[in-house]
Amino acid sequence: MRLLAAFLVGLLTCASALAAEGNAERGEEIYARCKACHALEQNRVGPRHCGLFGRKAGSVPNYQYSPAMKKYGVTWNEETLDKFIENPLKTVPGTKMGYAGVKDPQERADLIAYLKKATRDPKICD
């Protein structure tokens, strides 16, 4: 019985890890939703995404952030971005990003995989 329980825990752990793996191609499709306000290489209604990973929240030059985002203080990485994208208004109350969020964990993983790939591309983000 213990062996079966250990096996099931291991199986669930592997399934969770697989769900967290993002698919950049699917993420590019999901990013189409973001394009209403964001672009990779330039500020729009929202700040540009080039240089996103490793950048402190609220720090893109020439972009007018909300006071809440300026105070948020995190550095964007997979974990902080996942939390924010899931529910921006709850994560940073007072943010200008009036979007309900991406609730599906796989969609968030795919979107983050795309952003990681696209924001490293020197043809897009130099």
DSSP file (Angstrom, degrees, kcal/mol; ACC not computed):
  #  RESIDUE AA STRUCTURE BP1 BP2  ACC     N-H-->O    O-->H-N    N-H-->O    O-->H-N    TCO  KAPPA ALPHA  PHI   PSI    X-CA   Y-CA   Z-CA
    1    1 A M     >        0   0    0      0, 0.0     4,-2.4     0, 0.0     5,-0.2   0.000 360.0 360.0 360.0 -42.0    0.0    0.0    0.0
    2    2 A R  H  >  +     0   0    0      1,-0.2     4,-2.7     2,-0.2     5,-0.2   0.893 360.0  53.2 -63.0 -38.5    2.9    2.4    0.8
    3    3 A L  H  > S+     0   0    0      2,-0.2     4,-2.4     1,-0.2    -1,-0.2   0.909 109.3  48.2 -63.7 -41.6    4.5    1.6   -2.5
    4    4 A L  H  > S+     0   0    0      2,-0.2     4,-2.6     1,-0.2    -2,-0.2   0.917 112.0  49.6 -64.1 -43.8    1.3    2.4   -4.3
    5    5 A A  H  X S+     0   0    0     -4,-2.4     4,-2.3     2,-0.2    -2,-0.2   0.916 111.8  48.3 -62.0 -43.5    0.9    5.7   -2.4
    6    6 A A  H  X S+     0   0    0     -4,-2.7     4,-2.4     1,-0.2    -1,-0.2   0.900 111.1  51.3 -63.9 -40.3    4.5    6.7   -3.2
    7    7 A F  H  X S+     0   0    0     -4,-2.4     4,-2.5    -5,-0.2    -2,-0.2   0.930 110.5  48.1 -62.2 -45.4    4.0    5.8   -6.8
    8    8 A L  H  X S+     0   0    0     -4,-2.6     4,-2.5     2,-0.2    -2,-0.2   0.887 111.0  50.3 -64.7 -39.8    0.9    8.0   -7.0
    9    9 A V  H  X S+     0   0    0     -4,-2.3     4,-2.3     2,-0.2    -1,-0.2   0.928 112.3  48.1 -62.8 -44.4    2.6   10.9   -5.3
   10   10 A G  H  X S+     0   0    0     -4,-2.4     4,-2.3     2,-0.2    -2,-0.2   0.896 111.0  50.8 -62.2 -40.9    5.5   10.6   -7.8
   11   11 A L  H  X S+     0   0    0     -4,-2.5     4,-2.3     2,-0.2    -2,-0.2   0.917 111.2  47.6 -63.9 -44.4    3.1   10.4  -10.7
   12   12 A L  H  X S+     0   0    0     -4,-2.5     4,-2.3     2,-0.2    -2,-0.2   0.882 110.4  52.6 -65.0 -38.4    1.3   13.6   -9.6
   13   13 A T  H  X S+     0   0    0     -4,-2.3     4,-2.1     2,-0.2    -2,-0.2   0.919 110.7  47.2 -62.9 -43.6    4.6   15.4   -9.0
   14   14 A C  H  X S+     0   0    0     -4,-2.3     4,-2.4     2,-0.2    -2,-0.2   0.899 110.5  52.3 -64.8 -40.7    5.7   14.5  -12.6
   15   15 A A  H  X S+     0   0    0     -4,-2.3     4,-2.1     1,-0.2    -2,-0.2   0.902 109.6  49.3 -62.8 -41.0    2.3   15.6  -14.0
   16   16 A S  H  X S+     0   0    0     -4,-2.3     4,-1.3     2,-0.2    -1,-0.2   0.909 110.9  49.8 -64.2 -41.8    2.6   18.9  -12.2
   17   17 A A  H  X S+     0   0    0     -4,-2.1     4,-0.6     1,-0.2    -2,-0.2   0.895 110.6  50.0 -64.6 -39.8    6.1   19.4  -13.6
   18   18 A L  H >< S+     0   0    0     -4,-2.4     3,-1.0     1,-0.2    -1,-0.2   0.897 107.1  54.0 -66.5 -39.1    5.0   18.6  -17.1
   19   19 A A  H 3< S+     0   0    0     -4,-2.1    -1,-0.2     1,-0.3    -2,-0.2   0.807 104.3  56.9 -63.8 -28.3    2.1   21.1  -16.9
   20   20 A A  H 3< S+     0   0    0     -4,-1.3     2,-0.4    -3,-0.2    -1,-0.3   0.654  83.3 100.0 -78.9 -15.3    4.6   23.8  -15.9
   21   21 A E  S << S-     0   0    0     -3,-1.0     2,-0.3    -4,-0.6    89,-0.1  -0.581  70.0-141.9 -72.3 127.0    6.6   23.2  -19.1
   22   22 A G        -     0   0    0     -2,-0.4     2,-0.6    87,-0.3    88,-0.2  -0.626   8.2-143.2 -95.4 151.7    5.7   25.9  -21.5
   23   23 A N     >  -     0   0    0     83,-0.3     4,-2.4    -2,-0.3    91,-0.2  -0.949   8.3-159.4-111.1 109.9    5.3   25.7  -25.3
   24   24 A A  H  > S+     0   0    0     -2,-0.6     4,-1.9     1,-0.2    -1,-0.1   0.827  89.6  56.8 -62.5 -33.9    6.6   28.9  -26.9
   25   25 A E  H  > S+     0   0    0      2,-0.2     4,-1.1     1,-0.2    -1,-0.2   0.934 111.7  41.6 -65.1 -44.7    4.6   28.3  -30.1
   26   26 A R  H  > S+     0   0    0      1,-0.2     4,-1.9     2,-0.2    -2,-0.2   0.869 111.3  58.8 -67.1 -34.8    1.3   28.1  -28.2
   27   27 A G  H  X S+     0   0    0     -4,-2.4     4,-2.4    83,-0.3    -2,-0.2   0.850  98.8  57.5 -62.2 -34.9    2.5   31.0  -26.1
   28   28 A E  H  X S+     0   0    0     -4,-1.9     4,-0.7     2,-0.2    -1,-0.2   0.890 106.3  49.7 -63.1 -38.4    2.9   33.2  -29.2
   29   29 A E  H >< S+     0   0    0     -4,-1.1     3,-0.7     1,-0.2     4,-0.3   0.903 111.6  48.2 -65.0 -41.0   -0.8   32.5  -30.0
   30   30 A I  H >X S+     0   0    0     -4,-1.9     3,-1.8     1,-0.2     4,-0.5   0.859 101.5  64.6 -67.4 -35.0   -1.7   33.5  -26.4
   31   31 A Y  H >X S+     0   0    0     -4,-2.4     4,-1.3     1,-0.3     3,-0.8   0.745  83.0  77.7 -61.2 -22.9    0.5   36.6  -26.7
   32   32 A A  H << S+     0   0    0     -3,-0.7    -1,-0.3    -4,-0.7     3,-0.2   0.844  89.7  56.3 -55.2 -32.9   -1.9   37.9  -29.4
   33   33 A R  H X4 S+     0   0    0     -3,-1.8     3,-0.9    -4,-0.3    -1,-0.3   0.850 104.4  52.7 -65.4 -34.1   -4.3   38.8  -26.5
   34   34 A C  H XX S+     0   0    0     -3,-0.8     4,-2.8    -4,-0.5     3,-2.1   0.754  89.2  79.3 -73.3 -25.2   -1.6   40.9  -25.0
   35   35 A K  T 3< S+     0   0    0     -4,-1.3    -1,-0.2     1,-0.3    -2,-0.2   0.608  73.4  77.0 -65.9 -11.5   -1.0   42.9  -28.2
   36   36 A A  T <4 S+     0   0    0     -3,-0.9    -1,-0.3    -4,-0.2     9,-0.2   0.829 122.2   5.9 -62.9 -29.1   -4.1   45.0  -27.5
   37   37 A C  T <4 S+     0   0    0     -3,-2.1     9,-2.9    -4,-0.2     8,-0.4   0.607 125.9  55.4-125.9 -23.6   -1.9   46.9  -25.0
   38   38 A H     <  -     0   0    0     -4,-2.8     2,-0.3     7,-0.2    10,-0.1  -0.765  47.4-173.9-119.3 158.6    1.7   45.6  -25.2
   39   39 A A        -     0   0    0      3,-0.5    10,-1.6    -2,-0.3    11,-0.3  -0.954  30.5-125.5-139.4 158.3    4.4   45.1  -27.8
   40   40 A L  S    S+     0   0    0     -2,-0.3    10,-3.3     8,-0.2     9,-0.2   0.956 105.1  28.6 -67.6 -49.3    7.8   43.4  -27.5
   41   41 A E  S    S+     0   0    0      8,-0.2     2,-0.3     7,-0.2    -1,-0.2   0.498 119.6  37.2 -99.9  -4.5    9.9   46.3  -28.7
   42   42 A Q  S    S-     0   0    0      5,-0.1    -3,-0.5     0, 0.0     2,-0.2  -0.992  78.1-103.9-146.9 154.0    8.0   49.5  -27.8
   43   43 A N        +     0   0    0     -2,-0.3     2,-0.1     5,-0.1    -5,-0.1  -0.511  44.5 157.1 -71.3 141.9    5.8   50.9  -25.1
   44   44 A R  S    S-     0   0    0      2,-3.1    -6,-0.1    -7,-0.3    -7,-0.1  -0.231  74.2 -38.2-130.9-135.7    2.2   51.1  -25.9
   45   45 A V  S    S+     0   0    0     -8,-0.4    -7,-0.2    -9,-0.2    -8,-0.1   0.874 141.5  34.7 -61.0 -36.1   -0.7   51.3  -23.4
   46   46 A G  S    S-     0   0    0     -9,-2.9    -2,-3.1     1,-0.1    -7,-0.2  -0.729 107.7 -85.5-110.6 165.7    1.5   48.9  -21.4
   47   47 A P        -     0   0    0      0, 0.0    -8,-0.3     0, 0.0    -4,-0.1  -0.278  50.8 -92.5 -71.1 157.7    5.3   48.8  -21.2
   48   48 A R        -     0   0    0    -10,-0.1    -8,-0.2     1,-0.1    -7,-0.2  -0.238  24.3-142.9 -65.1 156.5    7.4   46.9  -23.8
   49   49 A H    >   +     0   0    0    -10,-1.6     3,-2.1    -9,-0.2     4,-0.2   0.643  65.2 109.4 -99.7 -17.4    8.3   43.3  -23.1
   50   50 A C  T 3  S+     0   0    0    -10,-3.3    70,-0.1     1,-0.3    69,-0.1  -0.393  90.3  19.4 -57.4 134.3   11.9   43.3  -24.5
   51   51 A G  T 3  S+     0   0    0     68,-0.4    -1,-0.3    74,-0.1     4,-0.1   0.593  86.9 134.5  80.6  11.0   14.2   43.1  -21.5
   52   52 A L    X   +     0   0    0     -3,-2.1     3,-1.8    63,-0.1     2,-0.4   0.922  47.5  76.3 -61.0 -49.2   11.4   41.8  -19.2
   53   53 A F  T 3  S+     0   0    0      1,-0.3    24,-0.2    -4,-0.2     3,-0.1  -0.499 109.1  12.6 -74.3 124.7   13.3   38.9  -17.5
   54   54 A G  T 3  S+     0   0    0     22,-3.1     2,-0.3    -2,-0.4    -1,-0.3   0.372 100.0 122.5  92.5  -2.9   15.6   40.2  -14.9
   55   55 A R    <   -     0   0    0     -3,-1.8    21,-2.9    21,-0.2    -1,-0.4  -0.707  66.7-115.1 -93.0 143.0   14.1   43.7  -15.0
   56   56 A K  B >   -A   75   0A   0     -2,-0.3     3,-1.0    19,-0.3    19,-0.3  -0.558  40.1-100.8 -73.6 137.5   12.6   45.3  -11.8
   57   57 A A  T 3  S+     0   0    0     17,-3.1    16,-0.3    -2,-0.2    -1,-0.1  -0.281 105.4  20.2 -57.0 140.0    8.9   45.9  -12.0
   58   58 A G  T 3  S+     0   0    0     14,-0.1    -1,-0.2    -3,-0.1     7,-0.2   0.756  95.2 107.9  75.7  25.5    7.9   49.5  -12.8
   59   59 A S    <   +     0   0    0     -3,-1.0    -2,-0.1     2,-0.1    -3,-0.1   0.352  28.7 124.6-123.0   8.0   11.3   50.4  -14.3
   60   60 A V    >   -     0   0    0      1,-0.1     3,-1.1    -4,-0.1     5,-0.1  -0.561  65.4-116.7 -70.3 125.6   11.0   50.8  -18.1
   61   61 A P  T 3  S+     0   0    0      0, 0.0     3,-0.1     0, 0.0    -1,-0.1  -0.273  93.5  17.6 -60.5 147.1   12.2   54.3  -19.0
   62   62 A N  T 3  S+     0   0    0      1,-0.2     2,-0.4    -3,-0.0   -19,-0.1   0.738  97.3 115.4  63.7  26.1    9.7   56.6  -20.6
   63   63 A Y    <   -     0   0    0     -3,-1.1     2,-1.1    -5,-0.1    -1,-0.2  -0.995  63.7-135.0-124.6 133.8    6.7   54.6  -19.4
   64   64 A Q        -     0   0    0     -2,-0.4     2,-0.1    -3,-0.1    -6,-0.0  -0.724  29.9-171.7 -90.5  95.5    4.2   56.0  -16.8
   65   65 A Y        -     0   0    0     -2,-1.1    30,-0.0    -7,-0.2   -19,-0.0  -0.415  28.5-102.4 -80.5 159.0    3.6   53.3  -14.3
   66   66 A S     >  -     0   0    0      1,-0.1     4,-2.1    -2,-0.1     3,-0.2  -0.467  33.0-113.9 -70.5 153.1    1.0   53.3  -11.6
   67   67 A P  H  > S+     0   0    0      0, 0.0     4,-1.8     0, 0.0     5,-0.1   0.872 117.8  58.7 -55.6 -35.7    2.3   54.1   -8.1
   68   68 A A  H  > S+     0   0    0     26,-0.4     4,-0.9     1,-0.2    27,-0.2   0.910 106.8  45.1 -62.1 -42.8    1.3   50.6   -7.1
   69   69 A M  H  > S+     0   0    0     25,-0.2     4,-0.6    -3,-0.2     3,-0.4   0.885 109.7  54.9 -70.5 -37.3    3.5   49.0   -9.8
   70   70 A K  H  < S+     0   0    0     -4,-2.1     3,-0.3     1,-0.2    -1,-0.2   0.862 113.3  43.2 -61.7 -33.7    6.5   51.3   -9.0
   71   71 A K  H  < S+     0   0    0     -4,-1.8    -1,-0.2    -5,-0.2    -2,-0.2   0.627  88.4  90.6 -84.9 -14.8    6.2   50.1   -5.4
   72   72 A Y  H  <  -     0   0    0     -4,-0.9    -1,-0.2    -3,-0.4    -2,-0.2   0.887  67.4-168.9 -54.4 -45.5    5.7   46.4   -6.3
   73   73 A G     <  +     0   0    0     -4,-0.6     2,-0.1   -16,-0.3    -1,-0.1   0.472  31.2 131.4  78.3   3.5    9.5   45.9   -6.1
   74   74 A V        -     0   0    0    -18,-0.1   -17,-3.1     6,-0.1     2,-0.5  -0.482  54.9-127.2 -85.7 161.5    9.9   42.4   -7.7
   75   75 A T  B     -A   56   0A   0    -19,-0.3     2,-0.3    -2,-0.1   -19,-0.3  -0.932  35.6-110.9-102.1 131.6   12.3   41.4  -10.4
   76   76 A W        +     0   0    0    -21,-2.9   -22,-3.1    -2,-0.5     2,-0.3  -0.453  57.0 138.0 -70.5 125.4   10.5   39.7  -13.2
   77   77 A N     >  -     0   0    0     -2,-0.3     4,-2.5   -24,-0.2     5,-0.3  -0.810  69.9 -75.6-145.7-173.4   11.3   36.0  -13.6
   78   78 A E  H  > S+     0   0    0     -2,-0.3     4,-2.1     1,-0.2     5,-0.1   0.906 128.8  43.9 -58.5 -43.4    9.2   32.9  -14.4
   79   79 A E  H  > S+     0   0    0      2,-0.2     4,-2.1     1,-0.2    -1,-0.2   0.929 115.9  44.1 -71.7 -46.2    7.7   32.8  -10.9
   80   80 A T  H  > S+     0   0    0     -5,-0.2     4,-2.1     1,-0.2    -1,-0.2   0.889 116.1  48.3 -68.6 -36.8    6.9   36.5  -10.4
   81   81 A L  H  X S+     0   0    0     -4,-2.5     4,-3.1     2,-0.2     5,-0.3   0.903 109.3  53.2 -68.1 -40.7    5.5   36.8  -13.9
   82   82 A D  H  X S+     0   0    0     -4,-2.1     4,-1.8    -5,-0.3    -2,-0.2   0.931 111.0  46.7 -58.9 -46.4    3.3   33.7  -13.4
   83   83 A K  H  X S+     0   0    0     -4,-2.1     4,-1.2     2,-0.2    -1,-0.2   0.923 115.6  45.2 -62.7 -45.2    1.8   35.1  -10.3
   84   84 A F  H  < S+     0   0    0     -4,-2.1     3,-0.4     1,-0.2     7,-0.2   0.932 112.0  50.2 -66.5 -46.2    1.2   38.5  -11.8
   85   85 A I  H  < S+     0   0    0     -4,-3.1    17,-2.4     1,-0.2    -1,-0.2   0.829 103.0  62.5 -63.6 -31.5   -0.3   37.2  -15.1
   86   86 A E  H  < S-     0   0    0     -4,-1.8    -1,-0.2    -5,-0.3    -2,-0.2   0.913 132.9  -9.1 -61.2 -42.1   -2.7   34.9  -13.2
   87   87 A N     X  +     0   0    0     -4,-1.2     4,-2.7    -3,-0.4     3,-0.5  -0.535  65.2 179.1-158.9  82.8   -4.4   37.9  -11.5
   88   88 A P  H  > S+     0   0    0      0, 0.0     4,-2.6     0, 0.0     7,-0.2   0.879  83.8  52.3 -57.6 -41.2   -2.8   41.3  -12.0
   89   89 A L  H  4 S+     0   0    0     10,-0.6     5,-0.2     1,-0.2     6,-0.2   0.820 115.1  41.0 -69.0 -30.9   -5.4   43.2  -10.1
   90   90 A K  H  4 S+     0   0    0     -3,-0.5    -1,-0.2    -6,-0.1    -6,-0.1   0.865 116.2  49.1 -80.4 -39.3   -5.1   41.0   -7.0
   91   91 A T  H  < S+     0   0    0     -4,-2.7    -2,-0.2     1,-0.3    -1,-0.1   0.902 129.2  19.7 -68.9 -41.7   -1.3   40.7   -7.2
   92   92 A V  S >< S-     0   0    0     -4,-2.6     3,-2.2    -5,-0.2    -1,-0.3  -0.712  82.5-154.5-129.6  80.2   -0.7   44.4   -7.5
   93   93 A P  T 3  S+     0   0    0      0, 0.0    -3,-0.1     0, 0.0    -4,-0.1  -0.339  84.0  28.7 -56.7 129.0   -3.8   46.3   -6.3
   94   94 A G  T 3  S+     0   0    0      1,-0.3   -26,-0.4    -5,-0.2   -25,-0.2   0.397  85.2 145.7  98.7  -2.0   -3.9   49.6   -8.0
   95   95 A T    <   -     0   0    0     -3,-2.2    -1,-0.3    -7,-0.2   -30,-0.0  -0.310  54.8-131.8 -63.9 152.6   -2.1   48.5  -11.2
   96   96 A K  S    S+     0   0    0      1,-0.1     2,-1.6     2,-0.1    -1,-0.1   0.627  83.1 102.1 -77.0 -14.1   -3.1   50.1  -14.5
   97   97 A M        -     0   0    0      1,-0.1     2,-1.6    -9,-0.1    -2,-0.1  -0.543  53.1-175.4 -76.3  91.1   -3.3   46.7  -16.0
   98   98 A G        +     0   0    0     -2,-1.6     2,-0.4   -10,-0.1    -1,-0.1  -0.346  37.4 124.5 -85.7  56.1   -7.0   46.2  -15.9
   99   99 A Y        -     0   0    0     -2,-1.6   -10,-0.6     1,-0.1     3,-0.1  -0.945  62.8-136.2-118.9 136.2   -7.0   42.7  -17.2
  100  100 A A        -     0   0    0     -2,-0.4     2,-0.1     1,-0.2    -1,-0.1   0.728  52.2-124.3 -66.8 -21.7   -8.6   39.8  -15.4
  101  101 A G        -     0   0    0    -14,-0.2     2,-0.7   -13,-0.1   -15,-0.2  -0.355  22.6 -68.4 107.2 172.8   -5.6   37.5  -16.0
  102  102 A V        -     0   0    0    -17,-2.4     6,-0.1     1,-0.1    -1,-0.0  -0.916  43.9-176.7-106.3 105.3   -4.7   34.2  -17.5
  103  103 A K        +     0   0    0     -2,-0.7    -1,-0.1     4,-0.1   -17,-0.1   0.810  56.0  88.4 -77.2 -31.0   -6.3   31.6  -15.2
  104  104 A D     >  -     0   0    0      1,-0.2     4,-2.1     2,-0.0     5,-0.2  -0.570  66.7-150.8 -75.9 120.8   -5.1   28.4  -16.9
  105  105 A P  H  > S+     0   0    0      0, 0.0     4,-2.3     0, 0.0    -1,-0.2   0.849  96.2  52.3 -60.2 -35.3   -1.6   27.4  -15.6
  106  106 A Q  H  > S+     0   0    0      2,-0.2     4,-2.6     1,-0.2   -83,-0.3   0.907 108.2  50.6 -68.8 -40.2   -0.6   25.8  -18.9
  107  107 A E  H  > S+     0   0    0      2,-0.2     4,-2.6     1,-0.2    -1,-0.2   0.901 111.0  49.4 -62.8 -39.8   -1.5   28.9  -20.9
  108  108 A R  H  X S+     0   0    0     -4,-2.1     4,-2.7     2,-0.2    -2,-0.2   0.926 111.1  49.2 -63.9 -43.4    0.6   31.0  -18.5
  109  109 A A  H  X S+     0   0    0     -4,-2.3     4,-2.2     1,-0.2   -87,-0.3   0.906 112.7  47.9 -62.0 -41.3    3.5   28.6  -18.8
  110  110 A D  H  X S+     0   0    0     -4,-2.6     4,-2.2   -88,-0.2   -83,-0.3   0.920 112.1  49.0 -65.2 -43.9    3.2   28.7  -22.6
  111  111 A L  H  X S+     0   0    0     -4,-2.6     4,-2.6     1,-0.2    -2,-0.2   0.914 112.0  48.4 -62.2 -43.9    3.0   32.5  -22.6
  112  112 A I  H  X S+     0   0    0     -4,-2.7     4,-2.6     2,-0.2    -1,-0.2   0.891 109.3  53.3 -65.2 -39.7    6.1   32.8  -20.3
  113  113 A A  H  X S+     0   0    0     -4,-2.2     4,-2.0    -5,-0.2    -1,-0.2   0.909 111.0  47.3 -61.0 -41.7    8.0   30.3  -22.6
  114  114 A Y  H  X S+     0   0    0     -4,-2.2     4,-3.4   -91,-0.2     5,-0.3   0.941 111.6  49.4 -64.4 -46.7    7.2   32.5  -25.6
  115  115 A L  H  X S+     0   0    0     -4,-2.6     4,-2.4     1,-0.2    -2,-0.2   0.895 110.0  51.6 -61.4 -40.0    8.2   35.7  -23.8
  116  116 A K  H  < S+     0   0    0     -4,-2.6     4,-0.4     2,-0.2    -1,-0.2   0.920 116.1  41.1 -61.7 -43.1   11.5   34.1  -22.7
  117  117 A K  H >X S+     0   0    0     -4,-2.0     3,-1.0    -5,-0.2     4,-0.6   0.950 117.8  45.0 -70.2 -49.8   12.2   33.1  -26.3
  118  118 A A  H >< S+     0   0    0     -4,-3.4     3,-0.8     1,-0.3     7,-0.3   0.857 110.1  53.5 -66.7 -36.5   11.1   36.3  -28.0
  119  119 A T  T 3< S+     0   0    0     -4,-2.4   -68,-0.4    -5,-0.3    -1,-0.3   0.548 108.3  51.7 -80.7  -4.5   12.7   38.7  -25.6
  120  120 A R  T <4 S+     0   0    0     -3,-1.0    -1,-0.2    -4,-0.4    -2,-0.2   0.520  82.6 107.8 -98.3 -10.9   16.1   36.9  -26.2
  121  121 A D    XX  -     0   0    0     -3,-0.8     4,-3.3    -4,-0.6     3,-1.3  -0.562  59.4-155.8 -73.6 114.5   15.8   37.2  -29.9
  122  122 A P  T 34 S+     0   0    0      0, 0.0    -1,-0.2     0, 0.0    -4,-0.0   0.728  92.2  63.1 -66.3 -19.0   18.4   39.8  -31.1
  123  123 A K  T 34 S+     0   0    0      1,-0.1     3,-0.2     2,-0.1    -2,-0.1   0.790 118.8  25.9 -71.6 -26.1   16.3   40.4  -34.2
  124  124 A I  T <4 S+     0   0    0     -3,-1.3     2,-0.7     1,-0.2    -1,-0.1   0.844 133.0  31.0 -99.5 -49.9   13.5   41.7  -32.0
  125  125 A C     <        0   0    0     -4,-3.3    -1,-0.2    -7,-0.3    -2,-0.1  -0.868 360.0 360.0-117.7  96.2   15.2   42.9  -28.9
  126  126 A D              0   0    0     -2,-0.7    -1,-0.1    -3,-0.2    -3,-0.1   0.466 360.0 360.0-103.0 360.0   18.6   44.3  -29.5
